[in-house]
Amino acid sequence: MFLINLRQDGVKGNTFSRFEQISYLDEDMKLHSMTDDDLMQQVAQKNILVLIHGFNNTTHHIQSVFKKIEQQYRIFFNSEYDAIIGYVWPGGESEFNYFKSKRNARRAGRQLRHWINRFSKAKCTIDVIGHSMATIVGYHALKTNKKMRIRNVFSFGAAVSQNIFLKESTEQIIQKMDSLYLFHTENDDILKYWFRLVEWQDAVGYSGLQNQTEVVSHLEKLTIVDCSEVISNHTEYWNSRVVFEFIGKTLSGKQYPRKYKLLPGFHTVFDKVFGDSKKRLSTA
């Protein structure tokens, strides 16, 4: 898989590098430096999946999660993608970096906008999977008058406030996508307690949209996916066979109701990769 790393020295969780670092991550988890032109030659006119992590992760942890997702996605996605690109941004080094990370997410979004423009001009078909604060990155990437097109955005546990969907700019942003899927769970204690403590309102990734009937009727490209029966914490989306099977069927052309509830029926497919299913990733 390919990586676009915005972190200073590739690892600093709070600081941007002066230059983006482009690399290829091989099967042995070794990085091989590339130029941006090298990357564009590899992905031009292909189907690509962009992965965006959330708040408070080390670079090593992010790379490990992204790599394991790459190894497993074909089980669900039927070789839908020709290339996966991980987007690594300075998302904090502790819980106390929350507000700085929010500011960093806005800047990371503006830099991601540059890449989406390049991918679009190279006639790539672009899908995005983002988790938690990645929603802020994506929001600011698309907050522009420039024309761009993303096919699908799959948002896991969005760490954004309810009022973001009340803004006129949100409708303009969603128009740049073919489809937006918001996955949420009421079992997300990080969003239920921590997010509400610092933001004074519920996160979309915890409660869904409070006015979802009105919003869904207004935003035709939006699908809200309630994962409360299958996701037990903030990070379990990455490990859920039910979630990934839903995405795989979506990519195969299956259409779901625009307010949909996932039900259990599968065991976690990644148990052999991540170990005990109760020992989940921290705040990816």
DRENPA-3360 file (N, C-alpha, C; in nm, 2 decimals, always signed):
BEGIN
1 = MFLINLRQ = +0.08/-0.12/+0.00/+0.00/+0.00/+0.00/+0.09/+0.12/+0.00 ~ +0.03/+0.24/-0.04/+0.10/+0.36/-0.04/+0.06/+0.45/+0.08 ~ +0.16/+0.53/+0.12/+0.13/+0.62/+0.24/+0.17/+0.77/+0.20 ~ +0.08/+0.86/+0.24/+0.11/+1.00/+0.23/+0.12/+1.05/+0.38 ~ +0.24/+1.08/+0.42/+0.26/+1.11/+0.56/+0.29/+1.26/+0.58 ~ +0.21/+1.33/+0.66/+0.22/+1.47/+0.68/+0.30/+1.50/+0.81 ~ +0.34/+1.40/+0.89/+0.40/+1.42/+1.02/+0.55/+1.46/+1.01 ~ +0.59/+1.55/+1.10/+0.73/+1.59/+1.10/+0.81/+1.46/+1.14;
9 = DGVKGNTF = +0.92/+1.44/+1.06/+1.01/+1.32/+1.07/+0.93/+1.19/+1.06 ~ +0.81/+1.20/+1.00/+0.73/+1.09/+0.98/+0.65/+1.03/+1.10 ~ +0.68/+1.09/+1.22/+0.63/+1.03/+1.35/+0.57/+1.13/+1.44 ~ +0.60/+1.26/+1.43/+0.56/+1.36/+1.53/+0.41/+1.37/+1.52 ~ +0.34/+1.34/+1.63/+0.19/+1.34/+1.63/+0.13/+1.47/+1.64 ~ +0.20/+1.58/+1.67/+0.14/+1.71/+1.68/+0.20/+1.81/+1.58 ~ +0.29/+1.77/+1.50/+0.36/+1.87/+1.42/+0.36/+1.83/+1.27 ~ +0.33/+1.92/+1.18/+0.34/+1.90/+1.04/+0.48/+1.90/+0.99;
17 = SRFEQISY = +0.51/+1.82/+0.89/+0.64/+1.82/+0.82/+0.63/+1.93/+0.72 ~ +0.75/+1.99/+0.68/+0.75/+2.09/+0.58/+0.71/+2.03/+0.44 ~ +0.74/+1.90/+0.43/+0.72/+1.83/+0.30/+0.64/+1.70/+0.33 ~ +0.55/+1.67/+0.24/+0.48/+1.54/+0.25/+0.57/+1.43/+0.21 ~ +0.57/+1.32/+0.29/+0.65/+1.21/+0.26/+0.57/+1.10/+0.20 ~ +0.61/+1.06/+0.07/+0.53/+0.96/+0.00/+0.61/+0.83/+0.00 ~ +0.55/+0.72/+0.03/+0.62/+0.60/+0.04/+0.53/+0.48/+0.00 ~ +0.60/+0.36/-0.02/+0.53/+0.24/-0.04/+0.56/+0.15/+0.08;
25 = LDEDMKLH = +0.46/+0.09/+0.14/+0.47/+0.01/+0.26/+0.46/-0.14/+0.22 ~ +0.57/-0.21/+0.22/+0.58/-0.35/+0.17/+0.52/-0.45/+0.27 ~ +0.52/-0.58/+0.23/+0.46/-0.68/+0.31/+0.54/-0.70/+0.44 ~ +0.67/-0.66/+0.45/+0.75/-0.67/+0.57/+0.74/-0.54/+0.65 ~ +0.65/-0.46/+0.62/+0.63/-0.33/+0.70/+0.75/-0.24/+0.68 ~ +0.82/-0.25/+0.57/+0.93/-0.16/+0.54/+0.89/-0.05/+0.44 ~ +0.93/+0.07/+0.46/+0.89/+0.18/+0.38/+0.99/+0.21/+0.27 ~ +0.94/+0.24/+0.15/+1.03/+0.27/+0.04/+0.99/+0.40/-0.02;
33 = SMTDDDLM = +1.08/+0.50/-0.02/+1.05/+0.63/-0.06/+1.01/+0.64/-0.20 ~ +0.91/+0.73/-0.23/+0.86/+0.76/-0.37/+0.85/+0.91/-0.39 ~ +0.84/+0.95/-0.51/+0.80/+1.09/-0.54/+0.65/+1.09/-0.56 ~ +0.60/+1.21/-0.56/+0.45/+1.22/-0.58/+0.42/+1.18/-0.73 ~ +0.51/+1.21/-0.82/+0.49/+1.17/-0.96/+0.49/+1.01/-0.97 ~ +0.58/+0.95/-0.89/+0.57/+0.80/-0.89/+0.44/+0.75/-0.84 ~ +0.39/+0.81/-0.74/+0.26/+0.77/-0.69/+0.15/+0.79/-0.79 ~ +0.15/+0.90/-0.86/+0.04/+0.93/-0.96/+0.05/+0.84/-1.07;
41 = QQVAQKNI = +0.17/+0.80/-1.11/+0.18/+0.70/-1.22/+0.12/+0.56/-1.18 ~ +0.14/+0.53/-1.05/+0.09/+0.40/-1.00/-0.06/+0.39/-1.00 ~ -0.13/+0.51/-0.97/-0.27/+0.51/-0.94/-0.36/+0.57/-1.05 ~ -0.30/+0.63/-1.15/-0.37/+0.70/-1.26/-0.48/+0.60/-1.32 ~ -0.60/+0.65/-1.34/-0.71/+0.58/-1.40/-0.75/+0.45/-1.33 ~ -0.72/+0.44/-1.20/-0.75/+0.32/-1.13/-0.85/+0.35/-1.02 ~ -0.91/+0.24/-0.96/-1.00/+0.26/-0.84/-0.91/+0.26/-0.72 ~ -0.92/+0.36/-0.64/-0.84/+0.37/-0.52/-0.92/+0.39/-0.40;
49 = LVLIHGFN = -0.87/+0.34/-0.29/-0.93/+0.35/-0.16/-0.84/+0.43/-0.07 ~ -0.89/+0.54/-0.01/-0.81/+0.63/+0.08/-0.85/+0.60/+0.22 ~ -0.76/+0.56/+0.31/-0.78/+0.54/+0.45/-0.73/+0.66/+0.53 ~ -0.82/+0.71/+0.62/-0.78/+0.82/+0.70/-0.81/+0.78/+0.85 ~ -0.71/+0.79/+0.93/-0.72/+0.76/+1.07/-0.77/+0.87/+1.15 ~ -0.80/+0.85/+1.28/-0.85/+0.95/+1.37/-0.75/+1.01/+1.47 ~ -0.80/+1.03/+1.59/-0.72/+1.10/+1.69/-0.64/+1.01/+1.78 ~ -0.52/+1.06/+1.81/-0.43/+1.00/+1.91/-0.38/+0.86/+1.87;
57 = NTTHHIQS = -0.29/+0.85/+1.77/-0.23/+0.73/+1.73/-0.09/+0.75/+1.70 ~ +0.00/+0.65/+1.73/+0.14/+0.66/+1.68/+0.14/+0.62/+1.53 ~ +0.25/+0.67/+1.47/+0.26/+0.63/+1.33/+0.27/+0.48/+1.31 ~ +0.35/+0.42/+1.39/+0.36/+0.27/+1.38/+0.23/+0.20/+1.39 ~ +0.15/+0.24/+1.49/+0.01/+0.19/+1.50/-0.07/+0.21/+1.38 ~ -0.07/+0.33/+1.33/-0.15/+0.36/+1.21/-0.11/+0.27/+1.09 ~ +0.02/+0.26/+1.07/+0.07/+0.18/+0.96/+0.03/+0.03/+0.98 ~ +0.04/-0.02/+1.10/+0.00/-0.15/+1.13/-0.15/-0.18/+1.10;
65 = VFKKIEQQ = -0.23/-0.09/+1.14/-0.38/-0.10/+1.11/-0.40/-0.10/+0.96 ~ -0.35/+0.00/+0.90/-0.37/+0.02/+0.75/-0.32/-0.10/+0.68 ~ -0.21/-0.16/+0.72/-0.15/-0.27/+0.64/-0.24/-0.40/+0.66 ~ -0.29/-0.42/+0.78/-0.38/-0.53/+0.81/-0.51/-0.52/+0.74 ~ -0.56/-0.39/+0.73/-0.68/-0.37/+0.65/-0.66/-0.41/+0.50 ~ -0.54/-0.37/+0.45/-0.51/-0.40/+0.31/-0.51/-0.55/+0.29 ~ -0.45/-0.62/+0.39/-0.44/-0.77/+0.37/-0.58/-0.84/+0.37 ~ -0.67/-0.77/+0.44/-0.80/-0.84/+0.46/-0.91/-0.79/+0.36;
73 = YRIFFNSE = -0.90/-0.67/+0.30/-1.01/-0.61/+0.24/-1.07/-0.69/+0.12 ~ -0.98/-0.77/+0.06/-1.03/-0.85/-0.06/-1.13/-0.95/-0.02 ~ -1.13/-0.99/+0.11/-1.24/-1.09/+0.15/-1.37/-1.03/+0.13 ~ -1.38/-0.90/+0.15/-1.51/-0.83/+0.15/-1.54/-0.75/+0.02 ~ -1.43/-0.70/-0.04/-1.45/-0.60/-0.15/-1.43/-0.66/-0.29 ~ -1.41/-0.79/-0.30/-1.40/-0.85/-0.43/-1.31/-0.78/-0.52 ~ -1.19/-0.75/-0.47/-1.09/-0.69/-0.56/-1.14/-0.56/-0.62 ~ -1.22/-0.49/-0.55/-1.28/-0.36/-0.60/-1.17/-0.26/-0.63;
81 = YDAIIGYV = -1.06/-0.26/-0.55/-0.97/-0.15/-0.56/-0.83/-0.20/-0.61 ~ -0.77/-0.11/-0.69/-0.64/-0.14/-0.75/-0.53/-0.09/-0.66 ~ -0.56/+0.01/-0.57/-0.46/+0.06/-0.48/-0.52/+0.11/-0.36 ~ -0.45/+0.10/-0.24/-0.49/+0.16/-0.12/-0.39/+0.27/-0.08 ~ -0.44/+0.38/-0.04/-0.35/+0.49/+0.00/-0.39/+0.53/+0.15 ~ -0.29/+0.52/+0.24/-0.31/+0.56/+0.37/-0.27/+0.71/+0.39 ~ -0.35/+0.78/+0.45/-0.33/+0.93/+0.48/-0.29/+0.95/+0.62 ~ -0.17/+0.98/+0.65/-0.12/+1.00/+0.79/-0.10/+1.14/+0.83;
89 = WPGGESEF = -0.17/+1.19/+0.93/-0.17/+1.33/+0.96/-0.14/+1.34/+1.11 ~ -0.10/+1.46/+1.16/-0.06/+1.48/+1.30/-0.19/+1.48/+1.39 ~ -0.24/+1.37/+1.43/-0.36/+1.36/+1.50/-0.35/+1.35/+1.65 ~ -0.23/+1.39/+1.71/-0.22/+1.40/+1.85/-0.13/+1.28/+1.91 ~ -0.08/+1.31/+2.03/+0.00/+1.21/+2.09/-0.05/+1.17/+2.23 ~ -0.16/+1.24/+2.27/-0.23/+1.21/+2.40/-0.37/+1.27/+2.39 ~ -0.45/+1.23/+2.49/-0.59/+1.28/+2.50/-0.59/+1.43/+2.52 ~ -0.48/+1.49/+2.57/-0.47/+1.63/+2.60/-0.44/+1.72/+2.48;
97 = NYFKSKRN = -0.42/+1.65/+2.36/-0.39/+1.72/+2.24/-0.52/+1.74/+2.15 ~ -0.63/+1.72/+2.21/-0.76/+1.71/+2.14/-0.78/+1.84/+2.05 ~ -0.78/+1.96/+2.11/-0.81/+2.08/+2.04/-0.70/+2.11/+1.94 ~ -0.58/+2.08/+1.97/-0.47/+2.10/+1.87/-0.49/+2.01/+1.75 ~ -0.53/+1.89/+1.78/-0.56/+1.79/+1.67/-0.67/+1.83/+1.59 ~ -0.78/+1.89/+1.65/-0.89/+1.95/+1.57/-0.84/+2.05/+1.47 ~ -0.75/+2.14/+1.51/-0.69/+2.24/+1.42/-0.61/+2.17/+1.32 ~ -0.53/+2.07/+1.36/-0.45/+2.00/+1.26/-0.53/+1.93/+1.16;
105 = ARRAGRQL = -0.65/+1.88/+1.20/-0.74/+1.81/+1.11/-0.79/+1.90/+1.00 ~ -0.81/+2.03/+1.03/-0.85/+2.12/+0.93/-0.74/+2.14/+0.83 ~ -0.62/+2.16/+0.88/-0.51/+2.18/+0.79/-0.48/+2.05/+0.70 ~ -0.49/+1.94/+0.77/-0.47/+1.81/+0.69/-0.58/+1.80/+0.59 ~ -0.70/+1.85/+0.61/-0.80/+1.84/+0.51/-0.77/+1.93/+0.39 ~ -0.72/+2.04/+0.42/-0.68/+2.13/+0.30/-0.57/+2.07/+0.22 ~ -0.48/+2.00/+0.29/-0.37/+1.93/+0.21/-0.42/+1.81/+0.13 ~ -0.52/+1.74/+0.19/-0.58/+1.63/+0.13/-0.66/+1.68/+0.00;
113 = RHWINRFS = -0.71/+1.79/+0.01/-0.79/+1.85/-0.11/-0.70/+1.85/-0.23 ~ -0.57/+1.89/-0.21/-0.47/+1.89/-0.32/-0.46/+1.75/-0.38 ~ -0.46/+1.65/-0.30/-0.44/+1.51/-0.35/-0.57/+1.47/-0.42 ~ -0.68/+1.50/-0.37/-0.81/+1.46/-0.43/-0.82/+1.52/-0.57 ~ -0.78/+1.65/-0.58/-0.78/+1.71/-0.71/-0.69/+1.64/-0.81 ~ -0.57/+1.60/-0.76/-0.47/+1.53/-0.85/-0.53/+1.40/-0.89 ~ -0.59/+1.32/-0.79/-0.64/+1.19/-0.82/-0.76/+1.21/-0.92 ~ -0.84/+1.31/-0.90/-0.95/+1.34/-0.99/-0.90/+1.37/-1.14;
121 = KAKCTIDV = -0.80/+1.45/-1.15/-0.75/+1.49/-1.28/-0.69/+1.37/-1.35 ~ -0.64/+1.27/-1.26/-0.58/+1.15/-1.32/-0.68/+1.04/-1.35 ~ -0.81/+1.08/-1.34/-0.92/+0.99/-1.37/-0.93/+0.87/-1.28 ~ -0.90/+0.89/-1.15/-0.91/+0.79/-1.05/-1.06/+0.78/-1.01 ~ -1.10/+0.66/-0.97/-1.23/+0.65/-0.90/-1.19/+0.64/-0.75 ~ -1.25/+0.73/-0.67/-1.20/+0.75/-0.53/-1.31/+0.71/-0.43 ~ -1.27/+0.62/-0.34/-1.35/+0.59/-0.23/-1.27/+0.63/-0.10 ~ -1.34/+0.66/+0.01/-1.27/+0.70/+0.13/-1.33/+0.62/+0.25;
129 = IGHSMATI = -1.25/+0.57/+0.34/-1.29/+0.52/+0.47/-1.22/+0.60/+0.57 ~ -1.29/+0.67/+0.66/-1.23/+0.75/+0.76/-1.30/+0.71/+0.90 ~ -1.22/+0.74/+1.00/-1.26/+0.70/+1.14/-1.25/+0.82/+1.23 ~ -1.35/+0.85/+1.31/-1.35/+0.94/+1.42/-1.32/+1.09/+1.37 ~ -1.21/+1.14/+1.41/-1.17/+1.28/+1.37/-1.14/+1.29/+1.22 ~ -1.12/+1.18/+1.15/-1.10/+1.18/+1.01/-1.22/+1.26/+0.94 ~ -1.33/+1.26/+1.00/-1.45/+1.33/+0.94/-1.42/+1.48/+0.92 ~ -1.34/+1.54/+1.02/-1.30/+1.68/+1.01/-1.21/+1.69/+0.89;
137 = VGYHALKT = -1.11/+1.60/+0.88/-1.02/+1.61/+0.77/-1.09/+1.61/+0.64 ~ -1.18/+1.51/+0.62/-1.26/+1.50/+0.50/-1.35/+1.62/+0.47 ~ -1.41/+1.68/+0.58/-1.50/+1.79/+0.56/-1.42/+1.91/+0.50 ~ -1.30/+1.93/+0.56/-1.22/+2.05/+0.51/-1.16/+2.02/+0.38 ~ -1.14/+1.90/+0.34/-1.08/+1.87/+0.21/-1.18/+1.90/+0.10 ~ -1.31/+1.89/+0.13/-1.42/+1.91/+0.03/-1.48/+2.05/+0.04 ~ -1.44/+2.12/+0.14/-1.50/+2.25/+0.16/-1.43/+2.35/+0.07 ~ -1.47/+2.35/-0.06/-1.41/+2.43/-0.16/-1.51/+2.44/-0.28;
145 = NKKMRIRN = -1.49/+2.55/-0.35/-1.58/+2.57/-0.47/-1.52/+2.49/-0.59 ~ -1.40/+2.43/-0.58/-1.35/+2.35/-0.69/-1.43/+2.23/-0.72 ~ -1.44/+2.19/-0.84/-1.51/+2.07/-0.88/-1.42/+1.95/-0.85 ~ -1.48/+1.85/-0.78/-1.41/+1.72/-0.75/-1.52/+1.62/-0.73 ~ -1.48/+1.49/-0.74/-1.58/+1.39/-0.73/-1.52/+1.27/-0.65 ~ -1.59/+1.23/-0.55/-1.56/+1.11/-0.47/-1.68/+1.02/-0.49 ~ -1.65/+0.89/-0.51/-1.76/+0.80/-0.53/-1.83/+0.77/-0.40 ~ -1.76/+0.71/-0.30/-1.82/+0.67/-0.17/-1.74/+0.72/-0.06;
153 = VFSFGAAV = -1.80/+0.77/+0.04/-1.73/+0.80/+0.17/-1.80/+0.71/+0.28 ~ -1.72/+0.63/+0.35/-1.77/+0.55/+0.46/-1.71/+0.61/+0.59 ~ -1.79/+0.67/+0.67/-1.75/+0.74/+0.79/-1.78/+0.65/+0.92 ~ -1.67/+0.61/+0.99/-1.69/+0.53/+1.11/-1.68/+0.62/+1.23 ~ -1.78/+0.62/+1.32/-1.78/+0.68/+1.45/-1.73/+0.83/+1.44 ~ -1.80/+0.91/+1.36/-1.76/+1.04/+1.33/-1.76/+1.13/+1.46 ~ -1.64/+1.18/+1.49/-1.62/+1.27/+1.60/-1.65/+1.42/+1.56 ~ -1.77/+1.44/+1.52/-1.82/+1.58/+1.49/-1.95/+1.60/+1.55;
161 = SQNIFLKE = -1.98/+1.73/+1.57/-2.11/+1.77/+1.64/-2.23/+1.76/+1.55 ~ -2.34/+1.75/+1.61/-2.47/+1.74/+1.53/-2.49/+1.85/+1.44 ~ -2.45/+1.97/+1.48/-2.48/+2.09/+1.40/-2.41/+2.10/+1.27 ~ -2.31/+2.01/+1.25/-2.23/+2.02/+1.12/-2.33/+2.00/+1.00 ~ -2.43/+1.92/+1.02/-2.52/+1.89/+0.92/-2.64/+1.99/+0.90 ~ -2.63/+2.09/+0.98/-2.72/+2.20/+0.97/-2.67/+2.32/+0.88 ~ -2.54/+2.31/+0.85/-2.48/+2.41/+0.77/-2.50/+2.40/+0.62 ~ -2.52/+2.51/+0.55/-2.54/+2.51/+0.41/-2.42/+2.45/+0.34;
169 = STEQIIQK = -2.30/+2.47/+0.39/-2.17/+2.42/+0.33/-2.17/+2.27/+0.32 ~ -2.24/+2.20/+0.42/-2.24/+2.06/+0.42/-2.31/+2.00/+0.30 ~ -2.42/+2.06/+0.26/-2.49/+2.02/+0.14/-2.40/+2.03/+0.02 ~ -2.33/+2.14/+0.01/-2.23/+2.15/-0.10/-2.13/+2.05/-0.10 ~ -2.08/+2.01/+0.02/-1.98/+1.91/+0.03/-2.03/+1.78/-0.01 ~ -2.15/+1.74/+0.03/-2.21/+1.61/+0.00/-2.23/+1.60/-0.15 ~ -2.26/+1.71/-0.21/-2.28/+1.71/-0.36/-2.15/+1.66/-0.43 ~ -2.04/+1.67/-0.37/-1.91/+1.62/-0.43/-1.90/+1.47/-0.42;
177 = MDSLYLFH = -1.99/+1.40/-0.36/-1.98/+1.26/-0.34/-2.10/+1.19/-0.41 ~ -2.08/+1.07/-0.45/-2.20/+0.99/-0.50/-2.28/+0.94/-0.38 ~ -2.21/+0.90/-0.27/-2.28/+0.84/-0.16/-2.20/+0.87/-0.03 ~ -2.27/+0.90/+0.08/-2.20/+0.92/+0.21/-2.27/+0.82/+0.31 ~ -2.20/+0.74/+0.38/-2.25/+0.64/+0.47/-2.19/+0.68/+0.61 ~ -2.28/+0.71/+0.70/-2.25/+0.74/+0.84/-2.28/+0.63/+0.93 ~ -2.17/+0.56/+0.99/-2.19/+0.45/+1.08/-2.18/+0.50/+1.22 ~ -2.27/+0.46/+1.31/-2.26/+0.51/+1.45/-2.31/+0.39/+1.54;
185 = TENDDILK = -2.27/+0.40/+1.67/-2.31/+0.31/+1.77/-2.33/+0.38/+1.90 ~ -2.43/+0.34/+1.97/-2.46/+0.39/+2.11/-2.37/+0.33/+2.21 ~ -2.28/+0.23/+2.17/-2.19/+0.17/+2.27/-2.05/+0.24/+2.27 ~ -2.04/+0.35/+2.20/-1.91/+0.42/+2.19/-1.89/+0.51/+2.31 ~ -1.83/+0.46/+2.41/-1.81/+0.54/+2.54/-1.72/+0.66/+2.52 ~ -1.62/+0.65/+2.42/-1.53/+0.76/+2.40/-1.61/+0.88/+2.35 ~ -1.70/+0.86/+2.25/-1.78/+0.97/+2.21/-1.89/+1.00/+2.31 ~ -1.95/+0.90/+2.37/-2.06/+0.93/+2.47/-2.01/+1.02/+2.58;
193 = YWFRLVEW = -1.89/+0.99/+2.64/-1.84/+1.07/+2.75/-1.74/+1.17/+2.72 ~ -1.63/+1.13/+2.66/-1.52/+1.22/+2.63/-1.56/+1.33/+2.54 ~ -1.62/+1.30/+2.42/-1.66/+1.40/+2.33/-1.76/+1.50/+2.39 ~ -1.86/+1.45/+2.46/-1.96/+1.53/+2.52/-1.90/+1.62/+2.62 ~ -1.80/+1.57/+2.70/-1.73/+1.65/+2.80/-1.66/+1.77/+2.74 ~ -1.60/+1.76/+2.62/-1.52/+1.87/+2.56/-1.60/+1.95/+2.46 ~ -1.71/+1.89/+2.40/-1.78/+1.96/+2.30/-1.92/+2.00/+2.35 ~ -1.97/+1.95/+2.46/-2.10/+1.98/+2.52/-2.22/+1.94/+2.43;
201 = QDAVGYSG = -2.20/+1.85/+2.35/-2.31/+1.79/+2.27/-2.27/+1.66/+2.22 ~ -2.37/+1.58/+2.17/-2.35/+1.45/+2.12/-2.28/+1.45/+1.99 ~ -2.19/+1.35/+1.97/-2.12/+1.33/+1.84/-2.21/+1.25/+1.75 ~ -2.20/+1.28/+1.62/-2.27/+1.20/+1.52/-2.24/+1.05/+1.52 ~ -2.12/+1.02/+1.55/-2.08/+0.88/+1.56/-2.13/+0.80/+1.68 ~ -2.19/+0.88/+1.78/-2.25/+0.81/+1.89/-2.40/+0.79/+1.87 ~ -2.47/+0.90/+1.85/-2.62/+0.90/+1.84/-2.67/+0.90/+1.71 ~ -2.59/+0.90/+1.60/-2.64/+0.92/+1.47/-2.69/+1.07/+1.46;
209 = LQNQTEVV = -2.78/+1.10/+1.37/-2.83/+1.23/+1.36/-2.96/+1.25/+1.43 ~ -2.97/+1.34/+1.52/-3.09/+1.36/+1.61/-3.21/+1.40/+1.52 ~ -3.19/+1.47/+1.41/-3.30/+1.50/+1.32/-3.28/+1.43/+1.19 ~ -3.25/+1.30/+1.21/-3.21/+1.22/+1.09/-3.32/+1.21/+0.98 ~ -3.45/+1.20/+1.02/-3.55/+1.19/+0.92/-3.55/+1.31/+0.83 ~ -3.54/+1.42/+0.89/-3.54/+1.55/+0.81/-3.42/+1.56/+0.73 ~ -3.30/+1.52/+0.79/-3.17/+1.54/+0.72/-3.17/+1.44/+0.60 ~ -3.21/+1.31/+0.62/-3.21/+1.21/+0.52/-3.30/+1.25/+0.40;
217 = SHLEKLTI = -3.41/+1.31/+0.43/-3.50/+1.35/+0.32/-3.45/+1.47/+0.25 ~ -3.36/+1.54/+0.31/-3.30/+1.66/+0.25/-3.18/+1.63/+0.17 ~ -3.09/+1.54/+0.23/-2.97/+1.50/+0.17/-2.98/+1.36/+0.11 ~ -3.00/+1.36/-0.02/-3.04/+1.23/-0.09/-2.92/+1.14/-0.10 ~ -2.80/+1.18/-0.08/-2.69/+1.09/-0.10/-2.64/+1.03/+0.04 ~ -2.71/+1.06/+0.14/-2.68/+1.02/+0.28/-2.75/+0.90/+0.32 ~ -2.67/+0.80/+0.38/-2.73/+0.68/+0.44/-2.67/+0.67/+0.58 ~ -2.76/+0.65/+0.68/-2.72/+0.64/+0.82/-2.73/+0.50/+0.86;
225 = VDCSEVIS = -2.62/+0.44/+0.91/-2.61/+0.30/+0.94/-2.59/+0.29/+1.10 ~ -2.69/+0.23/+1.16/-2.69/+0.21/+1.31/-2.62/+0.08/+1.33 ~ -2.50/+0.09/+1.40/-2.42/-0.03/+1.43/-2.43/-0.07/+1.58 ~ -2.53/-0.02/+1.65/-2.54/-0.05/+1.79/-2.55/-0.19/+1.83 ~ -2.60/-0.28/+1.74/-2.61/-0.42/+1.77/-2.49/-0.50/+1.74 ~ -2.39/-0.44/+1.67/-2.27/-0.51/+1.63/-2.14/-0.45/+1.67 ~ -2.14/-0.32/+1.71/-2.02/-0.25/+1.74/-2.02/-0.21/+1.89 ~ -1.93/-0.25/+1.97/-1.93/-0.24/+2.11/-1.84/-0.13/+2.17;
233 = NHTEYWNS = -1.76/-0.07/+2.08/-1.67/+0.04/+2.13/-1.63/+0.13/+2.01 ~ -1.54/+0.23/+2.03/-1.51/+0.33/+1.94/-1.43/+0.28/+1.82 ~ -1.35/+0.17/+1.84/-1.26/+0.13/+1.73/-1.30/+0.00/+1.66 ~ -1.41/-0.06/+1.71/-1.44/-0.20/+1.66/-1.48/-0.20/+1.52 ~ -1.51/-0.09/+1.46/-1.55/-0.08/+1.31/-1.44/-0.15/+1.23 ~ -1.31/-0.13/+1.26/-1.20/-0.18/+1.18/-1.20/-0.34/+1.18 ~ -1.27/-0.39/+1.29/-1.26/-0.54/+1.31/-1.39/-0.61/+1.27 ~ -1.49/-0.54/+1.23/-1.62/-0.60/+1.22/-1.65/-0.66/+1.08;
241 = RVVFEFIG = -1.68/-0.79/+1.08/-1.71/-0.85/+0.96/-1.84/-0.80/+0.90 ~ -1.94/-0.77/+0.99/-2.07/-0.72/+0.95/-2.05/-0.59/+0.88 ~ -1.97/-0.50/+0.93/-1.95/-0.37/+0.87/-1.89/-0.38/+0.74 ~ -1.78/-0.46/+0.73/-1.71/-0.48/+0.60/-1.79/-0.55/+0.50 ~ -1.87/-0.65/+0.54/-1.96/-0.71/+0.45/-2.06/-0.62/+0.39 ~ -2.11/-0.53/+0.48/-2.21/-0.42/+0.43/-2.14/-0.34/+0.32 ~ -2.02/-0.30/+0.35/-1.95/-0.21/+0.25/-1.93/-0.29/+0.12 ~ -1.88/-0.42/+0.13/-1.86/-0.50/+0.02/-1.98/-0.52/-0.07;
249 = KTLSGKQY = -2.10/-0.54/-0.01/-2.22/-0.55/-0.08/-2.26/-0.42/-0.15 ~ -2.23/-0.31/-0.08/-2.26/-0.18/-0.13/-2.18/-0.16/-0.26 ~ -2.05/-0.19/-0.25/-1.96/-0.18/-0.37/-2.01/-0.27/-0.49 ~ -2.07/-0.38/-0.45/-2.12/-0.47/-0.55/-2.25/-0.43/-0.62 ~ -2.31/-0.32/-0.56/-2.43/-0.26/-0.62/-2.56/-0.28/-0.54 ~ -2.55/-0.35/-0.43/-2.67/-0.36/-0.34/-2.71/-0.23/-0.28 ~ -2.83/-0.20/-0.28/-2.88/-0.07/-0.23/-2.96/-0.10/-0.10 ~ -2.92/-0.03/+0.01/-2.99/-0.04/+0.14/-3.08/+0.08/+0.16;
257 = PRKYKLLP = -3.18/+0.06/+0.26/-3.26/+0.17/+0.30/-3.16/+0.28/+0.36 ~ -3.21/+0.40/+0.35/-3.12/+0.52/+0.38/-3.11/+0.54/+0.53 ~ -3.19/+0.47/+0.61/-3.17/+0.45/+0.75/-3.17/+0.30/+0.78 ~ -3.06/+0.25/+0.82/-3.04/+0.10/+0.82/-2.98/+0.06/+0.95 ~ -3.02/-0.05/+1.00/-2.96/-0.10/+1.13/-2.90/-0.24/+1.10 ~ -2.77/-0.25/+1.13/-2.69/-0.37/+1.11/-2.72/-0.47/+1.23 ~ -2.74/-0.59/+1.20/-2.77/-0.69/+1.30/-2.66/-0.80/+1.31 ~ -2.64/-0.86/+1.43/-2.53/-0.95/+1.44/-2.55/-1.08/+1.36;
265 = GFHTVFDK = -2.45/-1.16/+1.35/-2.46/-1.28/+1.27/-2.33/-1.34/+1.23 ~ -2.22/-1.26/+1.25/-2.09/-1.30/+1.22/-1.99/-1.28/+1.33 ~ -1.89/-1.36/+1.34/-1.78/-1.34/+1.43/-1.68/-1.24/+1.37 ~ -1.60/-1.18/+1.46/-1.50/-1.09/+1.41/-1.39/-1.16/+1.33 ~ -1.38/-1.12/+1.20/-1.29/-1.19/+1.11/-1.14/-1.16/+1.14 ~ -1.11/-1.05/+1.21/-0.97/-1.01/+1.24/-0.92/-1.07/+1.37 ~ -0.98/-1.16/+1.43/-0.93/-1.20/+1.56/-0.79/-1.26/+1.55 ~ -0.76/-1.33/+1.44/-0.63/-1.39/+1.43/-0.52/-1.28/+1.40;
273 = VFGDSKKR = -0.57/-1.17/+1.35/-0.48/-1.06/+1.32/-0.45/-0.98/+1.45 ~ -0.56/-0.94/+1.52/-0.54/-0.85/+1.63/-0.54/-0.91/+1.77 ~ -0.56/-1.05/+1.77/-0.56/-1.11/+1.90/-0.70/-1.12/+1.96 ~ -0.70/-1.13/+2.09/-0.83/-1.13/+2.16/-0.92/-1.02/+2.12 ~ -1.05/-1.05/+2.08/-1.14/-0.95/+2.03/-1.17/-0.85/+2.13 ~ -1.14/-0.87/+2.26/-1.17/-0.77/+2.36/-1.06/-0.67/+2.37 ~ -0.94/-0.70/+2.32/-0.83/-0.61/+2.32/-0.82/-0.53/+2.19 ~ -0.91/-0.43/+2.18/-0.92/-0.36/+2.06/-0.82/-0.25/+2.05;
281 = LSTA = -0.81/-0.19/+1.93/-0.72/-0.08/+1.91/-0.77/+0.04/+1.99 ~ -0.68/+0.13/+2.03/-0.70/+0.23/+2.13/-0.80/+0.34/+2.07 ~ -0.76/+0.44/+2.00/-0.85/+0.55/+1.96/-0.82/+0.58/+1.81 ~ -0.80/+0.47/+1.73/-0.76/+0.49/+1.59/-0.86/+0.57/+1.51;
% end
